């Protein structure tokens, strides 16, 4: 058994509170359950896979991501609540898990992420408020070549579709 330094644990609880406050102020997130909050937020904090933007000591935006294997990616796409703690840092395929900016700081968070991950490609499952449908979107770092990003996105998409289609064939028998 290992213990965290009390200061770090206190920092984690403070971070958790800031994110909970953003979650509660987000038109999309505020209706979601506390169990989904803990499933999405605790692994991000524990793996240090998040950005929390502050302005005047006030939280204004949050983003978390997971690094998934293809197998865990398929599991995530089929059920966004299925990821385990271990899944969060299991591979190289980056997925944005939460993006919360209820006070109009989307562009600031977007620019920050593009600068922090200049040569990366992320995907996300985007749900629009009031909608029951979701779609996969792509976000790329600020310095990655557009051709390279497009090629990588296409590769990831083809691999994902292939595995999903193979799974359908197995299920149908």
C-alpha positions in Angstrom: 0.0 0.0 0.0 1.3 3.5 -0.8 0.3 6.9 0.5 0.4 10.2 -1.1 2.0 13.2 0.4 -0.7 15.1 2.3 -0.1 18.2 0.3 -0.6 16.4 -3.0 -3.8 14.7 -1.6 -5.1 18.1 -0.6 -4.2 19.5 -4.0 -6.2 16.6 -5.6 -9.2 17.3 -3.5 -9.0 21.0 -4.3 -8.7 20.1 -8.0 -11.7 17.8 -7.7 -13.7 20.6 -6.1 -12.8 23.0 -9.0 -13.8 20.4 -11.6 -17.1 19.6 -9.7 -17.9 23.3 -9.8 -17.3 23.5 -13.5 -19.3 20.3 -14.1 -22.3 21.7 -12.1 -22.2 24.9 -14.2 -22.0 23.1 -17.6 -25.4 22.9 -19.3 -24.4 19.4 -20.6 -22.7 18.0 -17.6 -24.9 19.2 -14.8 -27.5 16.6 -15.5 -25.1 13.7 -15.4 -24.7 11.4 -12.4 -22.1 11.7 -9.6 -21.0 8.1 -10.5 -20.2 9.3 -14.0 -18.4 12.3 -12.6 -16.2 10.0 -10.4 -15.6 7.6 -13.3 -14.5 10.4 -15.7 -12.7 12.7 -13.3 -10.8 10.5 -10.7 -8.7 8.6 -13.3 -7.8 11.9 -15.0 -6.6 13.4 -11.8 -4.7 10.3 -10.7 -3.0 9.9 -14.1 -2.4 13.6 -14.4 -4.2 13.6 -17.7 -6.1 16.9 -17.4 -5.9 20.6 -17.8 -7.6 22.9 -15.4 -7.5 26.6 -16.5 -7.9 29.2 -13.8 -8.4 32.9 -14.1 -8.0 35.1 -11.0 -7.9 31.9 -8.8 -11.3 30.9 -10.3 -11.7 27.7 -12.4 -13.0 28.5 -15.9 -12.2 25.4 -18.1 -11.3 21.8 -17.8 -10.2 19.1 -20.3 -9.3 15.5 -19.6 -7.9 12.8 -22.0 -7.2 9.1 -22.1 -4.5 7.3 -24.0 -6.2 4.1 -25.2 -5.2 0.9 -27.0 -7.4 0.0 -30.0 -9.1 -2.6 -27.9 -10.0 -0.1 -25.2 -10.9 2.5 -27.8 -13.5 0.1 -29.2 -14.8 -0.5 -25.7 -15.0 3.2 -25.1 -16.8 4.0 -28.4 -19.4 1.3 -27.7 -19.9 2.5 -24.1 -18.4 5.7 -22.9 -18.8 4.6 -19.3 -16.8 1.4 -19.7 -13.3 2.6 -19.3 -11.4 1.4 -16.2 -8.6 3.2 -14.3 -6.1 1.0 -16.2 -7.6 1.8 -19.6 -6.8 5.5 -19.2 -3.2 5.1 -19.9 -3.1 1.9 -21.8 -2.0 3.0 -25.3 -1.1 5.8 -27.8 -4.6 6.6 -29.1 -5.6 9.9 -27.5 -9.3 10.6 -26.7 -10.7 13.7 -25.1 -12.9 12.5 -22.3 -14.4 15.7 -21.0 -14.2 19.3 -22.2 -15.9 21.8 -19.9 -15.9 25.5 -20.4 -19.2 26.9 -19.1 -18.1 30.5 -19.0 -17.1 31.0 -22.6 -13.5 29.9 -22.4 -13.7 27.2 -25.2 -11.2 29.1 -27.4 -8.7 29.6 -24.6 -8.8 25.9 -23.7 -8.6 24.9 -27.4 -5.5 27.1 -27.9 -3.9 25.8 -24.7 -4.4 22.2 -25.8 -3.0 22.8 -29.3 0.1 24.4 -27.7 0.5 21.7 -25.0 0.2 18.9 -27.6 1.6 20.5 -30.7 2.2 17.3 -32.6 -0.8 15.1 -31.4 -4.1 14.1 -32.8 -7.1 13.7 -30.4 -10.5 12.3 -31.0 -13.6 12.9 -28.9 -17.2 11.7 -28.7 -19.2 15.0 -28.9 -22.7 15.1 -27.5 -24.6 18.4 -28.1 -26.9 19.6 -25.3 -30.4 18.5 -25.9 -29.4 15.8 -28.3 -29.3 12.0 -27.8 -26.9 11.5 -30.7 -23.1 11.7 -30.6 -20.4 11.9 -33.2 -16.6 11.5 -33.2 -14.7 14.7 -33.8 -11.0 15.2 -34.3 -8.7 17.8 -32.8 -5.0 18.3 -33.8 -2.1 20.1 -32.2 -0.9 23.4 -33.5 2.3 22.3 -35.2 1.4 18.9 -36.7 1.4 18.8 -40.5 -2.2 18.8 -41.8 -1.5 16.0 -44.2 0.1 13.9 -41.4 -2.8 14.6 -39.1 -5.3 13.7 -41.7 -3.5 10.5 -42.5 -3.3 9.5 -38.8 -7.0 10.3 -38.3 -8.0 8.2 -41.3 -5.8 5.3 -40.1 -7.4 5.4 -36.6 -10.9 5.7 -38.1 -10.3 2.7 -40.5 -8.9 0.5 -37.7 -11.8 1.4 -35.4 -14.4 0.7 -38.1 -12.8 -2.6 -39.0 -12.8 -3.8 -35.4 -16.4 -2.6 -34.9 -17.5 -4.3 -38.1 -15.7 -7.6 -37.1 -17.5 -7.5 -33.8 -20.9 -7.1 -35.5 -20.1 -10.2 -37.6 -19.2 -12.2 -34.5 -22.3 -11.1 -32.6 -24.6 -11.9 -35.5 -23.0 -15.3 -35.9 
